[in-house]
Structures are given as structure tokens and as C-alpha cells.
Amino acid sequence: MKICYRFFGGFLDTQENWLNQMAHKGYRLIKTGRMSYEFEECQPGEYQYAVEFVAQRSFKSEKEYRHFLEELGYKVFYKNANLNFSAGKVRWRPYSRGLGQTSTNPGSYNKELFIVEKKNDGKPFELRNTNVDKANYYKPLRNAWLTIAVMAFAFTIWEYINKGFISSRAIGFLALGILCSIPIIKYQKRISSFLADSNIEE
């Protein structure tokens, strides 16, 4: 057994690439923790992994989706996108819809991601078949980063108004907002590209 400690937060592509690199080296994921990944040895390249953002879903929708993936023969692990260790919390997710806007512990709290495993059959591992579905998947991801960026910029302005000068905290909030703009732009490009491709297909 091999245990690795990593925290990828909301950087799904980085986490997915790392898991597939581990599989390529002959390690299959068997358990996840808040910062830990446990592996067992397997044939190199025997498995493939996809990391799926599910924080926008309600608890019921998330359970149904997991059941659907498992019926397709995939193995699904829960993974957190934050490092909150407290219990009995309720979190508001403004980038979600309906019941998905609140997450509780126990419930969907600290289960913002699915790590989906499939046996490598030589085909690309894609959970969505149409370009519209792919575009719709990336919208909540973009909105999650957008929420953080807007709040960071709002705190920057508030700090400046409150202090009357650009403090170190204002600079910190501004830097956070700028950093969050990078994944926003990346996901928006993917959304635009998939929507453009869907229009061509029509």
C-alpha cells in the first residue's frame, strides 16, 4: 500500500492528471481522506480517473448521480475541495441552484468532488457525450471561482473605503481576486468552445 498526501483544492485538472500519472505508474486508488490518497499496486495503466465537480448538486441529486455512475461500472470516491475540519456546519453555495445551495455535515459537506475510476479500455474517459452537456458542466465551476473573485474584489473595495488607503489586507484580497480570475477565464474559454462546437454540429 502507498499513501500520498496532497491538497489540490479546486484545481480539478491538476488532481485528475496526478491520479492518472499514479495509475500509469501502477498504483490504483483505494481510499481518500481530506489530504490523503491510499493506493494499491496494479498493472501500469490498468485504470483511468476523472475528477468531477458535484458541489452544485443537491444531496439527493448527488446520490442519484453516484448511483448512476456505479451502475455503469465505475467506482466513485468522495473528495473535498476545502480543508474545513469542523462538524455540524452548514455552508451556502451561491453558485448552485435550489437545494444544492446549502451543504450540511453530515450530508454533502466536504464532498464537493467525485473521483471516478474506470478500467482502462483504451478509449478516452469522458463522462459527457455532447458539447452542450460539457459546457453546462463547466458553468458551475466557473461560477464557483467567480463567486470567490467577486467577494475578494468587494472586500478590497470595502477595505480601501474603510481605511482610506490601500492596506496590506486590501492588497491580499486584490491578489486573491486576480488569481481566481485565471480559472474563470480558463473555464469560460471551455464553455465558449463547447457551445461553438455544438452550434457547428447543428
C-alpha positions as CSV (number, residue, x, y, z in Angstrom):
1,M,0.0,0.0,0.0
2,K,1.2,3.5,-0.8
3,I,-0.1,6.7,0.9
4,C,0.4,10.2,-0.5
5,Y,-0.6,13.5,1.0
6,R,-1.8,16.2,-1.4
7,F,-4.3,19.0,-1.5
8,F,-5.5,20.2,-4.8
9,G,-8.4,22.3,-3.7
10,G,-10.4,23.5,-6.7
11,F,-7.7,22.6,-9.3
12,L,-9.5,19.6,-10.7
13,D,-7.3,19.2,-13.8
14,T,-4.2,19.0,-11.7
15,Q,-5.7,16.4,-9.4
16,E,-7.0,14.3,-12.3
17,N,-3.6,14.4,-14.1
18,W,-1.8,13.4,-11.0
19,L,-4.2,10.4,-10.4
20,N,-3.7,9.2,-13.9
21,Q,0.1,9.5,-13.6
22,M,-0.1,7.4,-10.5
23,A,-2.2,4.8,-12.4
24,H,0.3,4.9,-15.2
25,K,3.0,4.0,-12.7
26,G,1.0,1.1,-11.4
27,Y,-1.0,2.5,-8.4
28,R,-4.8,2.1,-8.1
29,L,-6.7,4.4,-5.7
30,I,-8.4,2.6,-2.9
31,K,-9.2,5.3,-0.3
32,T,-9.3,9.1,0.1
33,G,-9.1,11.4,3.1
34,R,-9.1,15.2,3.4
35,M,-5.4,15.3,2.4
36,S,-4.6,11.7,1.8
37,Y,-4.7,9.2,-1.0
38,E,-4.2,5.5,-0.5
39,F,-3.1,3.3,-3.4
40,E,-2.6,-0.4,-4.0
41,E,-0.3,-1.8,-6.7
42,C,-1.9,-2.7,-10.1
43,Q,-0.8,-3.2,-13.7
44,P,0.6,0.1,-15.0
45,G,-2.1,1.9,-17.0
46,E,-4.8,-0.5,-15.8
47,Y,-7.2,2.2,-14.6
48,Q,-8.2,5.7,-15.6
49,Y,-9.6,8.6,-13.4
50,A,-11.8,11.6,-13.9
51,V,-12.4,14.2,-11.2
52,E,-16.0,15.5,-11.2
53,F,-17.3,18.7,-9.6
54,V,-20.6,18.0,-7.8
55,A,-20.9,20.8,-5.3
56,Q,-23.7,22.4,-7.3
57,R,-26.0,19.4,-6.8
58,S,-28.4,18.8,-4.0
59,F,-27.7,15.9,-1.7
60,K,-30.4,13.8,-3.4
61,S,-29.2,14.6,-6.9
62,E,-25.6,13.8,-5.9
63,K,-26.6,10.4,-4.5
64,E,-28.6,9.6,-7.6
65,Y,-25.7,10.6,-9.9
66,R,-23.3,8.5,-7.9
67,H,-25.7,5.5,-8.2
68,F,-25.9,6.1,-11.9
69,L,-22.1,6.1,-12.4
70,E,-21.8,3.0,-10.3
71,E,-24.4,1.2,-12.4
72,L,-22.2,2.0,-15.4
73,G,-19.5,0.0,-13.7
74,Y,-17.4,2.9,-12.4
75,K,-16.0,3.2,-8.9
76,V,-16.7,6.5,-7.2
77,F,-14.8,8.2,-4.3
78,Y,-15.9,11.3,-2.5
79,K,-13.3,14.1,-2.2
80,N,-13.2,17.5,-0.5
81,A,-12.3,20.8,-2.2
82,N,-11.6,22.6,1.1
83,L,-9.9,21.8,4.4
84,N,-12.6,22.5,6.9
85,F,-12.3,20.0,9.8
86,S,-15.3,21.2,11.9
87,A,-18.6,19.3,12.3
88,G,-22.2,20.3,12.2
89,K,-21.7,23.1,9.7
90,V,-24.0,24.5,7.1
91,R,-22.4,26.0,4.0
92,W,-24.0,28.3,1.5
93,R,-23.1,27.7,-2.2
94,P,-24.3,30.7,-4.1
95,Y,-23.1,29.3,-7.4
96,S,-25.5,26.3,-7.1
97,R,-29.3,26.1,-7.7
98,G,-32.2,25.1,-5.5
99,L,-31.3,22.7,-2.7
100,G,-27.7,22.5,-4.0
101,Q,-27.1,26.0,-2.5
102,T,-26.8,24.5,1.0
103,S,-24.5,21.7,2.1
104,T,-24.5,20.2,5.6
105,N,-22.4,17.9,7.7
106,P,-23.4,15.1,7.6
107,G,-24.5,15.4,4.0
108,S,-22.7,16.9,1.1
109,Y,-20.3,19.0,3.1
110,N,-16.7,18.3,2.3
111,K,-17.9,16.0,-0.6
112,E,-17.6,18.6,-3.4
113,L,-15.9,16.3,-5.8
114,F,-16.2,12.8,-7.2
115,I,-13.1,10.8,-8.2
116,V,-14.4,8.4,-10.8
117,E,-12.4,5.3,-11.7
118,K,-12.8,3.0,-14.7
119,K,-10.9,0.1,-16.1
120,N,-8.8,1.3,-19.0
121,D,-10.3,0.1,-22.2
122,G,-8.1,2.2,-24.5
123,K,-10.8,4.8,-25.0
124,P,-10.8,8.4,-23.7
125,F,-12.5,8.7,-20.3
126,E,-15.4,11.1,-20.8
127,L,-18.5,11.4,-18.6
128,R,-20.3,13.6,-21.1
129,N,-21.2,12.8,-24.7
130,T,-22.4,16.1,-26.1
131,N,-20.8,19.5,-26.3
132,V,-23.8,21.2,-24.6
133,D,-23.5,18.8,-21.6
134,K,-19.8,19.6,-21.4
135,A,-20.5,23.4,-21.5
136,N,-23.2,23.1,-18.8
137,Y,-20.8,21.1,-16.6
138,Y,-18.2,23.8,-16.6
139,K,-20.6,26.7,-15.8
140,P,-20.9,25.9,-12.0
141,L,-17.1,25.5,-11.9
142,R,-16.7,28.9,-13.4
143,N,-19.4,30.4,-11.1
144,A,-17.7,28.9,-8.0
145,W,-14.4,30.7,-8.9
146,L,-16.4,33.8,-9.9
147,T,-18.1,33.9,-6.5
148,I,-14.7,33.9,-4.7
149,A,-13.3,36.6,-7.1
150,V,-16.3,38.9,-6.7
151,M,-16.1,38.6,-2.9
152,A,-12.4,39.2,-2.9
153,F,-12.8,42.4,-5.0
154,A,-15.7,43.5,-2.8
155,F,-13.5,43.1,0.3
156,T,-10.7,45.0,-1.5
157,I,-13.1,48.0,-2.1
158,W,-14.5,47.8,1.4
159,E,-11.1,47.7,3.0
160,Y,-10.0,50.7,1.0
161,I,-13.2,52.7,1.8
162,N,-12.9,51.7,5.5
163,K,-9.2,52.6,5.9
164,G,-8.9,55.4,3.4
165,F,-5.7,53.9,1.9
166,I,-4.5,50.7,0.3
167,S,-3.6,48.4,3.2
168,S,-1.8,45.1,3.1
169,R,-5.2,43.3,3.6
170,A,-6.6,45.2,0.6
171,I,-3.6,44.1,-1.5
172,G,-4.1,40.5,-0.3
173,F,-7.8,40.5,-1.3
174,L,-6.9,42.1,-4.6
175,A,-4.3,39.4,-5.3
176,L,-6.8,36.7,-4.4
177,G,-9.3,38.1,-6.8
178,I,-6.8,38.3,-9.6
179,L,-5.6,34.7,-9.0
180,C,-9.2,33.5,-9.1
181,S,-9.7,35.2,-12.4
182,I,-7.3,32.7,-14.1
183,P,-9.6,29.6,-13.7
184,I,-12.6,31.8,-14.5
185,I,-11.1,32.7,-17.9
186,K,-10.0,29.1,-18.4
187,Y,-13.4,27.6,-17.8
188,Q,-15.2,30.4,-19.8
189,K,-13.0,29.5,-22.8
190,R,-14.0,25.9,-22.5
191,I,-17.7,26.8,-22.2
192,S,-17.5,29.1,-25.3
193,S,-15.6,26.4,-27.2
194,F,-18.1,23.7,-26.5
195,L,-21.0,25.9,-27.3
196,A,-19.4,27.0,-30.5
197,D,-18.8,23.3,-31.5
198,S,-22.4,22.4,-30.6
199,N,-23.7,25.2,-33.0
200,I,-21.5,23.7,-35.7
201,E,-22.9,20.3,-35.1
202,E,-26.4,21.6,-35.5
